[in-house]
Amino acid sequence: MHVLIAGGGIGGLTAAIAFAKLGHHVTVAEQANRIEEVGAGLQLSPNGMRVFDMLGVSARIEANAFRPRAQEIRMGKGGLRILSIPLREASRARWGGEYLHVHRADLIDSLKTVLEERQPDALHLGARVTGYTNKDHSVVAHLEDGGTIEADLLVGADGIHSAVREQMIGPDKPRYTGNVAWRAVAPVMELGEHAPPETACVWVGGRRHAVTYRLRRGGLANLVGVVECKERHAESWSATGAREQALKDFKGWSPVVREILKKAKVLNRWALYDRDPLGRWSDGRAVLLGDACHPMLPFLAQGAVMAVEDAYVLARLLSAKPDIVEALQAYEEIRKPRTSRVQQGARRNAHVFHRGDPLSQFAVYGPIWAAGAFLPSVAQGQHDWIYAHDVTDASGYA
């Protein structure tokens, strides 16, 4: 097939590599005029890394990544450690894959390089898909510059503000969660004794939480801080905020959190919106993937990985089933229950992380501490349903 993918982000590039590996011709229409360093860190759990293993791109990704020693939960004020679960060695032994921290730009660059090696003409920059028209045996994508591209399949991997989804489903109706997120990165060498631990660490507290981890072989510190806020803000990864406000939001918190906020060159700030699962993911020969169909809150660190899983499942099903409509129905039936469950899990974590009064904190964090201290295997098992899931299992594509 000729597969046209709208969007050259993580999901779109992974889909392109998966389709190319299975023998299809791919075209990736990316609206940006150049691929540049945007965003910050993200966590790649074993369920996503198994896909990259299968596609033969893991070595490139791992070259500039960081392998955390553990997953931790600490109190934001004072830094008391509530939970620590070994991760660096345990990840592959228990879940069958690496757990990595990567810079989004590094991951995009790795995927872009692999795609260009395998299909040099695949990536088209400055090409924004604005809509589509289904035909009897093809689909025509309409571009912002007035051009068109005809293909056998259109994959809408064009993100949270997807033009493909808007035509398919209608205008988006997100709900403001009452939370805003800060994003910051800073060189570890500038943080001194307040460098973040070599872990995936969640710092919890009243009406806010923060996540810290390291990137680029440990040389860069990444922070995402989420604060409850009545005032609505833009849902934009590029929006920025004032350093004074960020430090006010995390006043009295661990110097590990505050030092990153002080040293970061740019502080991004955006509102978190939630969305219900869509009624459908496809229309004729057009189909959605990743944030275009199941955007999720960042409280399980699974947004990017769900797009990676989507990409692999979609490519395998469309290669295994000769009827495109049947394959797209199977894709939705397989993926929707899982992504909906992850969306729900992320919502629940927001409430767990933001406990304020001491009694509530003791009731929630006490059992978590006990599980980590006395039943570490049980504590690790809380993630089995996410991390042990294997979309590369060939038995699921008969």
C-alpha positions as CSV (number, residue, x, y, z in Angstrom):
1,M,0.0,0.0,0.0
2,H,0.8,3.7,-0.2
3,V,0.3,5.0,3.4
4,L,0.1,8.7,4.0
5,I,0.7,9.8,7.6
6,A,-0.3,13.2,8.7
7,G,2.2,14.3,11.4
8,G,5.9,13.7,11.9
9,G,5.9,13.3,15.6
10,I,6.6,10.2,17.6
11,G,3.5,8.3,16.7
12,G,3.6,9.3,13.0
13,L,7.3,8.4,12.5
14,T,6.9,5.1,14.4
15,A,4.0,4.2,12.1
16,A,6.0,5.1,9.1
17,I,8.9,2.9,10.2
18,A,6.5,0.0,11.0
19,F,4.7,0.3,7.6
20,A,8.0,0.5,5.8
21,K,9.4,-2.5,7.6
22,L,6.3,-4.5,6.4
23,G,6.9,-3.5,2.8
24,H,4.7,-0.5,2.3
25,H,5.5,2.8,0.7
26,V,5.0,5.7,3.2
27,T,4.7,9.4,2.9
28,V,4.9,11.5,6.1
29,A,3.3,15.0,5.8
30,E,4.7,17.2,8.6
31,Q,3.5,20.7,9.0
32,A,6.7,22.1,10.4
33,N,9.3,23.4,7.9
34,R,12.1,21.8,9.9
35,I,12.4,19.2,12.6
36,E,13.9,21.1,15.6
37,E,14.4,20.6,19.3
38,V,11.0,21.0,20.9
39,G,9.5,19.7,24.1
40,A,11.6,18.1,26.8
41,G,11.8,14.7,28.4
42,L,9.6,11.7,28.2
43,Q,9.6,8.2,29.7
44,L,9.7,5.1,27.5
45,S,8.5,2.1,29.4
46,P,9.1,-1.5,28.4
47,N,5.8,-1.8,26.5
48,G,7.0,0.9,24.1
49,M,10.6,-0.3,23.9
50,R,9.6,-3.7,22.8
51,V,8.1,-2.1,19.7
52,F,11.3,-0.3,19.1
53,D,13.2,-3.5,19.6
54,M,11.0,-5.2,16.9
55,L,11.5,-2.3,14.5
56,G,15.3,-2.3,14.9
57,V,15.6,1.2,16.3
58,S,16.3,0.6,20.0
59,A,20.1,0.9,19.7
60,R,19.8,4.5,18.3
61,I,17.4,5.5,21.0
62,E,19.4,4.0,23.8
63,A,22.6,5.8,22.7
64,N,21.5,9.1,24.1
65,A,19.1,8.0,26.7
66,F,19.2,7.5,30.5
67,R,18.4,4.3,32.4
68,P,16.9,5.3,35.8
69,R,17.8,3.2,38.8
70,A,14.4,3.2,40.4
71,Q,10.9,4.6,40.5
72,E,10.3,6.8,43.5
73,I,7.7,8.8,45.3
74,R,8.8,11.5,47.7
75,M,7.1,14.3,49.7
76,G,7.5,17.6,47.9
77,K,8.2,19.4,51.2
78,G,11.1,17.8,53.0
79,G,11.8,15.1,50.5
80,L,10.8,12.1,52.6
81,R,10.9,9.0,50.5
82,I,7.6,7.1,50.4
83,L,8.4,4.5,47.9
84,S,11.4,3.2,45.9
85,I,11.1,0.4,43.4
86,P,14.2,-1.0,41.6
87,L,14.0,-0.3,37.9
88,R,17.3,-0.4,36.1
89,E,17.9,-4.2,36.3
90,A,14.4,-5.2,37.1
91,S,12.7,-3.7,34.1
92,R,14.0,-6.2,31.5
93,A,13.7,-9.1,33.9
94,R,10.1,-8.5,34.9
95,W,8.7,-6.7,31.9
96,G,10.9,-7.8,29.0
97,G,12.2,-4.4,28.0
98,E,14.3,-1.4,29.0
99,Y,12.8,1.6,30.8
100,L,14.4,4.8,29.4
101,H,14.3,8.5,29.9
102,V,14.9,10.4,26.6
103,H,14.7,13.9,25.3
104,R,11.8,14.2,22.9
105,A,14.1,15.8,20.3
106,D,16.5,12.9,20.5
107,L,13.8,10.4,20.0
108,I,12.4,12.3,17.0
109,D,15.9,12.5,15.5
110,S,16.5,8.8,16.0
111,L,13.2,7.9,14.3
112,K,13.7,10.4,11.5
113,T,17.2,9.1,10.8
114,V,16.0,5.5,10.6
115,L,13.1,6.4,8.3
116,E,15.3,8.4,6.0
117,E,17.7,5.4,5.8
118,R,15.0,3.0,4.9
119,Q,12.8,5.2,2.7
120,P,14.8,8.4,1.8
121,D,11.8,10.2,0.1
122,A,9.3,9.5,2.9
123,L,9.4,12.8,4.9
124,H,7.8,15.9,3.5
125,L,8.2,19.0,5.6
126,G,6.0,22.1,5.4
127,A,3.1,20.0,4.4
128,R,0.0,20.4,6.7
129,V,-2.9,18.1,6.1
130,T,-6.2,20.0,6.5
131,G,-8.7,17.5,5.4
132,Y,-9.4,14.5,3.3
133,T,-11.8,12.9,0.8
134,N,-12.6,9.2,0.6
135,K,-12.8,7.6,-2.8
136,D,-13.8,4.1,-3.8
137,H,-10.3,2.7,-3.7
138,S,-8.2,5.5,-2.2
139,V,-8.2,8.6,0.0
140,V,-7.1,12.1,-1.0
141,A,-5.5,14.3,1.6
142,H,-5.9,18.1,1.2
143,L,-2.9,20.2,2.1
144,E,-2.8,23.8,3.4
145,D,-1.0,25.0,0.3
146,G,-3.8,23.7,-1.9
147,G,-2.0,20.6,-3.0
148,T,-3.3,17.0,-2.6
149,I,-1.8,13.6,-2.0
150,E,-3.6,10.4,-2.9
151,A,-2.9,7.2,-1.0
152,D,-4.5,3.9,0.0
153,L,-4.7,4.9,3.6
154,L,-4.5,8.2,5.6
155,V,-3.2,8.0,9.2
156,G,-4.1,11.0,11.3
157,A,-1.2,11.2,13.7
158,D,-1.5,15.0,13.8
159,G,-1.7,15.4,17.5
160,I,-4.1,16.9,20.0
161,H,-5.4,19.6,17.6
162,S,-5.8,17.1,14.8
163,A,-7.4,18.4,11.6
164,V,-8.1,14.8,10.5
165,R,-10.1,14.1,13.7
166,E,-12.0,17.4,13.4
167,Q,-13.3,16.4,10.0
168,M,-14.0,12.9,11.1
169,I,-15.7,13.6,14.5
170,G,-16.4,17.3,14.6
171,P,-15.0,20.2,16.8
172,D,-13.0,19.1,19.9
173,K,-14.7,19.7,23.3
174,P,-12.0,19.3,26.0
175,R,-12.6,19.9,29.7
176,Y,-10.3,22.0,31.7
177,T,-8.9,19.9,34.5
178,G,-8.2,22.8,36.8
179,N,-4.4,22.0,36.5
180,V,-1.6,23.8,34.8
181,A,1.8,22.2,34.0
182,W,5.3,23.6,34.1
183,R,8.1,22.1,32.0
184,A,11.8,22.8,32.5
185,V,15.2,21.4,31.8
186,A,18.5,22.4,33.2
187,P,22.1,21.0,33.0
188,V,22.8,18.7,35.9
189,M,26.3,20.2,36.4
190,E,24.6,23.6,37.2
191,L,22.5,22.1,40.0
192,G,25.3,21.0,42.3
193,E,24.1,19.1,45.4
194,H,20.5,19.6,44.4
195,A,20.7,17.5,41.2
196,P,17.7,15.2,40.9
197,P,18.2,11.6,41.9
198,E,18.9,9.0,39.2
199,T,15.3,7.9,39.3
200,A,11.9,8.5,37.9
201,C,10.8,10.5,41.0
202,V,7.3,11.9,41.7
203,W,7.3,14.6,44.4
204,V,3.8,14.8,45.9
205,G,2.0,17.4,48.0
206,G,-1.0,19.6,48.6
207,R,-2.8,20.5,45.3
208,R,0.4,20.0,43.3
209,H,3.1,17.5,42.3
210,A,6.3,17.4,40.3
211,V,8.2,14.7,38.4
212,T,12.0,14.8,38.0
213,Y,14.3,12.6,36.0
214,R,17.5,12.7,34.0
215,L,18.1,12.9,30.2
216,R,21.0,12.6,27.8
217,R,23.0,10.0,29.7
218,G,22.4,11.8,32.9
219,G,23.7,15.3,31.9
220,L,20.3,17.0,31.7
221,A,17.6,17.3,34.4
222,N,14.0,17.3,33.4
223,L,11.0,18.6,35.5
224,V,7.3,18.6,35.0
225,G,5.4,20.3,37.7
226,V,1.6,20.3,37.9
227,V,-0.4,22.8,40.0
228,E,-4.1,23.2,40.6
229,C,-5.2,26.6,39.2
230,K,-8.7,28.0,38.7
231,E,-7.6,30.3,35.9
232,R,-7.7,28.8,32.4
233,H,-4.6,28.9,30.3
234,A,-3.7,27.9,26.7
235,E,-3.3,24.2,25.8
236,S,0.0,24.8,24.1
237,W,3.4,23.2,24.6
238,S,5.1,26.3,23.5
239,A,3.4,28.7,25.9
240,T,5.7,30.1,28.6
241,G,5.4,31.3,32.2
242,A,7.2,33.6,34.6
243,R,9.9,32.1,36.8
244,E,8.5,34.1,39.8
245,Q,5.2,32.3,39.4
246,A,6.8,28.9,39.1
247,L,8.9,29.4,42.3
248,K,5.7,30.7,44.0
249,D,3.8,27.6,43.0
250,F,6.5,25.4,44.6
251,K,7.4,27.6,47.5
252,G,8.8,25.6,50.4
253,W,9.4,22.5,48.3
254,S,12.5,20.4,48.0
255,P,15.5,22.4,46.6
256,V,15.8,19.6,44.0
257,V,12.6,20.9,42.4
258,R,13.2,24.6,43.0
259,E,16.8,24.6,41.7
260,I,15.7,23.2,38.3
261,L,13.1,26.0,38.1
262,K,15.8,28.5,38.9
263,K,18.4,27.3,36.4
264,A,16.1,26.5,33.4
265,K,16.5,28.9,30.5
266,V,12.9,28.6,29.5
267,L,9.8,27.7,31.6
268,N,6.9,26.4,29.6
269,R,3.5,26.5,31.2
270,W,0.3,25.1,29.7
271,A,-3.2,24.1,30.8
272,L,-4.2,20.4,31.1
273,Y,-7.4,19.5,29.4
274,D,-9.2,16.1,29.5
275,R,-11.2,14.4,26.8
276,D,-13.6,11.4,26.7
277,P,-12.8,8.4,24.5
278,L,-14.0,9.0,20.9
279,G,-17.0,7.2,19.5
280,R,-14.9,6.0,16.5
281,W,-11.4,6.2,15.2
282,S,-11.8,5.8,11.5
283,D,-13.8,7.0,8.5
284,G,-13.4,5.0,5.3
285,R,-9.7,4.9,4.6
286,A,-8.8,7.6,7.2
287,V,-7.8,6.5,10.7
288,L,-6.5,8.2,13.9
289,L,-3.5,7.4,16.0
290,G,-2.0,8.6,19.3
291,D,-3.0,12.0,20.7
292,A,-5.4,12.5,17.8
293,C,-7.7,9.9,19.1
294,H,-6.9,9.4,22.8
295,P,-5.0,12.3,24.3
296,M,-4.3,11.7,27.9
297,L,-3.1,13.5,31.1
298,P,0.6,13.0,31.8
299,F,0.1,11.3,35.2
300,L,1.1,7.7,34.0
301,A,3.8,8.8,31.6
302,Q,2.1,6.8,28.8
303,G,1.0,9.3,26.2
304,A,3.9,8.8,23.8
305,V,4.1,5.0,24.4
306,M,0.4,4.6,23.6
307,A,1.0,6.2,20.2
308,V,4.0,3.8,19.7
309,E,1.8,0.8,20.5
310,D,-1.0,2.2,18.2
311,A,1.5,2.5,15.3
312,Y,2.7,-1.0,15.5
313,V,-0.7,-2.6,15.9
314,L,-2.1,-0.6,13.0
315,A,0.7,-1.5,10.7
316,R,0.5,-5.2,11.6
317,L,-3.2,-5.4,11.2
318,L,-3.2,-3.6,7.8
319,S,-0.6,-6.0,6.6
320,A,-2.4,-9.1,8.0
321,K,-5.9,-8.3,6.8
322,P,-6.5,-7.7,3.1
323,D,-9.7,-5.6,3.7
324,I,-8.8,-2.1,4.9
325,V,-12.1,-1.4,6.6
326,E,-12.0,-4.7,8.5
327,A,-8.4,-4.0,9.6
328,L,-9.3,-0.6,10.9
329,Q,-12.3,-2.0,12.8
330,A,-10.0,-4.6,14.4
331,Y,-7.4,-1.9,15.3
332,E,-10.1,0.1,17.1
333,E,-11.4,-3.0,18.9
334,I,-8.0,-3.9,20.1
335,R,-6.7,-0.5,21.0
336,K,-9.7,1.4,22.4
337,P,-10.1,-0.6,25.6
338,R,-6.4,-0.4,26.5
339,T,-6.0,3.3,25.8
340,S,-9.3,4.1,27.6
341,R,-8.0,2.3,30.7
342,V,-4.7,4.2,30.6
343,Q,-6.6,7.5,30.3
344,Q,-8.6,6.5,33.4
345,G,-5.5,5.5,35.3
346,A,-3.9,8.9,34.6
347,R,-6.9,10.7,35.9
348,R,-6.8,8.6,39.2
349,N,-3.1,9.4,39.7
350,A,-3.9,13.1,39.7
351,H,-5.9,12.7,42.9
352,V,-3.3,10.4,44.5
353,F,-0.5,12.9,43.9
354,H,-2.3,16.0,45.2
355,R,-3.2,15.0,48.8
356,G,-3.1,18.0,51.0
357,D,-4.0,17.4,54.7
358,P,-1.9,15.1,56.8
359,L,-4.7,12.6,57.5
360,S,-5.4,12.1,53.8
361,Q,-1.7,11.8,53.1
362,F,-1.3,9.1,55.7
363,A,-4.3,7.2,54.5
364,V,-3.0,7.2,50.9
365,Y,0.8,7.2,51.2
366,G,1.0,4.9,54.2
367,P,-0.1,1.8,52.4
368,I,2.1,2.7,49.4
369,W,5.1,2.9,51.8
370,A,4.2,-0.4,53.4
371,A,3.9,-2.2,50.1
372,G,7.3,-0.9,49.0
373,A,9.0,-1.7,52.3
374,F,7.5,-5.2,52.9
375,L,6.1,-6.4,49.6
376,P,8.2,-4.9,46.8
377,S,7.2,-7.4,44.2
378,V,3.5,-6.5,44.9
379,A,4.4,-2.8,44.5
380,Q,6.1,-3.5,41.2
381,G,3.1,-5.6,40.1
382,Q,0.9,-2.5,40.1
383,H,2.5,-1.6,36.8
384,D,2.3,-5.1,35.2
385,W,-0.8,-4.3,33.2
386,I,0.9,-1.4,31.5
387,Y,4.6,-2.5,31.2
388,A,4.1,-6.2,30.5
389,H,1.7,-5.6,27.7
390,D,3.2,-6.9,24.4
391,V,1.7,-5.6,21.2
392,T,4.5,-7.3,19.2
393,D,3.2,-10.8,20.1
394,A,2.5,-12.3,16.6
395,S,-0.5,-14.4,17.8
396,G,-2.6,-11.3,18.0
397,Y,-2.5,-10.6,14.3
398,A,-3.9,-13.8,12.7
